[in-house]
């Protein structure tokens, strides 16, 4: 357990940041799931639109420290390739 005032404050901040990061990660996963569903339905236009909406969200996650840059790039690249294969 945190003893010093500084470590107590840090623990409080960490709890708040964890909740923010959790909601952000969930939001990004929702965007990615929409792309997956559009690909599964076979609708190229919907998949391309969903991917276009998901890309900035994923990269924002990188800027906020949710994902590593290479992880986000890999996810976007693989989704883009699958969307392209539909068309």
Buried (B, 14 or more C-beta within 10 A) or exposed (E): EEEEEEEEEEEEEEEEEEEEBEEBBEBBEEBBEBBBEBBEEEBBEBBBBBBEEBBEBBBBBBEEEBBEEEEBBEBBEEBBEBBEEBE
